[in-house]
Amino acid sequence: MGAMQKLAGLMRRAIEKYDMIQPNDRIAVGVSGGKDSVALLVGLCKLREYIGIPYEVVAITLDPCFGGVETDYTPIAQLCEQLGVPYVLKRTEIGQIILDVRNESNPCSLCARMRRGCLHDAAKENNCNKIALGHHYDDAIETFIMNLFQEGRVGCFQPVTYLSRKDLTMIRPMVMAEESMISAAVRHEGLPVVKSKCPADGNTNREKTKEWIRMMDKESKGFKKRLYGALERGHISGF
């Protein structure tokens, strides 16, 4: 079985387990250009062929324009054309705002918040009732650990979140898929990846957490699996 088929199978399991998609949903897929969001887009398009639920997909990219420079998303636009999916590209000033906000102690958090707000607005403008995000199994474990050690709270993002203020539902169909499987699917399918020009890329708390979890999993086989199991068994954040 191909890597993309395996990924689509796990996405289907998550969609069914958490009741993520209903007939005639119009789903905005947040496509940053990174491997996770590109795999999510392709996986959701493939699933439409056999999941037995009719739904529409719209791809939305927000360019943060770091350093005031626009990113070339032509490979993503071409992929959407192949998939027969409408593609919306919005240029924003998020990059400049983040980098020009002096003494911003947590630029990543502000950037994420602003991108989320823009994505919500873009989804509404394109008549979508759901937004699909590319968070996966490893992201869930990392978020759980970061919340525990950095904020002293037990919690994670939710597989499904309803935003009553916006009347939008956020879904994370890849939450059961490990990052290594997603990377394999992207490589196997030869999917285009447009790298982030983010100045903090690769040097964040999440990267350090990822490294620590990798080390713990090496030392104590099944560490990641037990953490994810704890999320599910404890029904933490709707898992």
N, C-alpha and C positions, 0 to 999 in steps of 0.2 A: 504494500500500500504506500502511495506517495506521501511525502511530508505534508503537502497542502491538504490531502484527503484526511490525514490524521488530525490536522488542526481543525478542519471543518467539522469533523466528528466530535471533537471536544467542545467546539463552539455550540454545536447542536445540543449536546448534553446540558451545557450551562443555560442555553435559551429555554430548554424544556424544564429544567430543574427550578429556575427562578422566574418562569413565566414572563420572559423578557419581551416577546414580540406577539402582537395580536394581528388578526387579519386587517389589511388595508392601512397598516402603519406607514408613515412616510418618515424614514430614518435619515437624519443628517449624520454622516460619518466625519468626525474631526480628523482630517488627514494632515499631519504636520510635515509629512515627507519622510519620517523615520520608518524603520522596518516594521514596528508594531502597528502603526496606523495603516500602512500600505497592506500588510497581511490581513488586517481586520476588514478593510474594504473588499479585497479579493475574496476572502472567506465568506462574507455576507452575500456577495454576488453569486458565488458558487452554490451556497445553501438555498438560494431562492429556487433553484432547479428541482430540489427534491424534499424540502422540509414540509411542504404541504400547507404553508401559510403564505397568502399573497401579501407582499409588502414592496414598497419602493425605497430606493437608496439614492441619496444625494451626497456627493463628496464636497466638503468645505475645507478650504485651507486659509488660515490666517497668517499672513507674512508679518512677523514682528518688525521687519526692516531694521535689524541691528546695525548700528553705525550709519543709519540713514540710507543703507544700500538695499535695493530690492533683490530678492532671491529669485532665480530662474526655476520655475516649477514646470517647465515644458514636459519633462518625462512623466510627471503625474497627470498632466492634462491629456497626454497621449494614452496613458494607461486607462483613464476614464473613458476615452473615446472607444478603445477596444472593448471595454466592459459595457458600453452603452449606458453610462451613468452621467447625469448632469454634473458639471464641475464648476464650483464657485470659488473664486480666488479673491480674497479681500486683503488689500494692503493696509497696514495699521501703523500707528506711531508708537506702539508699545515699546519697541527697542529703545527709542530715544528717550521716552518718558522714564523707563526703568533706569537707564544709565545716567540720566541727568538729574534724577532725584537724589540729591546729596544725602549722605549718611543713612542710606536705606540699609537697615541691618539685615533684612532678609529679602533680597531682590527676587529670588526664585518664587517666593510665596506671593509677592505682589504681582509678578509677571503671570503666574498661573491664574491668579484671581482675575486679572484684566483679560487674559485670553479666554477664560471661561465666560466672562460677561459678553465679550464680542461673539463668541461661538453661539451662545444662547440667542443673541439678537439675530445673527445670520440664519440660524435654524428657523426662527419665527418668520423672518422675511421670506424664507423659501418654503413656507407652509408645512414645516415638519413638526410632528408631535413627539418625536423621540430623537435623542442624540446618542450615538454609539461611540464609546471611547476605547482606546487600545490598551487599557490596563490588563496585565496578565497575572498569573500565579505568583511569580517572583515579586511583582510590584506589591501585591497584597501582603506578602510576608514582610517585605521591607517597610511598608507603611505601618504595619502592626508594631514592628520593632521600634521604628522611629517615634511613633506616638508614645510607646511605653517608656523608652529611655530618655527622650528629649522633652516630652511634655508630661510624663507621669500619668498618662491615661491609657485605658484599655479601649482600643477602637481601631477602625479601618474605614476605607471607603466602602460603599455598599454595592453589591452586584446590580441592584436596581434602586434608583433614587428618584422620587417624584418631587419636582420643584413646584410647589403650589403657586408661588408668586409669578412664575413664568408659564405655568401650565405646560411644563415639559417633563418628560421622563428620561433620565440618564440610564443607559444600559452598558454593561461591560461584558460582552459576549466571550472574550478570551480569558476570563478569570480562572478557568481550569487548565489553561495551557501554559507550560513552562516556557521561559524565554528561549531556551536552546531549541525547542521545537519550532518556535516562530522563526528564529534565525535560519533554521534548516529549510523551512518552507519557502522563505524569501529567496534563499540561495538556489534551491531546486527549481523554482519557477522563473528565476532570472528577473525578479521584480525590481523596478527602479527605486532607488533610495536617494532622497535629496537631503544632504547633511545640514544640520542646524549650524547657523553662524553664531550661536550663543557664546558669549565670552566666558561663561561659567561652565560650559559643557565639559563633563568629565572631571569636574573638580567641585563636587557638591556633597552635602551630607548623605544624600542617597547613594552616591558612589562609594562612600566610606562604609555605609551600612551594607551595601551589596558585597563588598570585599570581606567584611566581617562574617556575614552569613555563609559565604563561600568557604571561608576558613573553618567555621564551625561544622559545616556539612561534611567537610573532608575529615575532620577529627572525629566526628560522631555521626556515622552514616545514618541517614534518615532524619536529620535535624530539621531540614526544610519541610519534609512531609509531616513531621509531628507538629510543627508550628501551624501549618495550614489546617491540619486536623483539629487543632485547638480552636481555631477560628470557627470551624464548622460545628464542632461538638458544643462549643459555648454559645452558638447562635449569635456571635458577635457581629454587630452592624449588619444584620440581615443575612449572614452567611449560613 
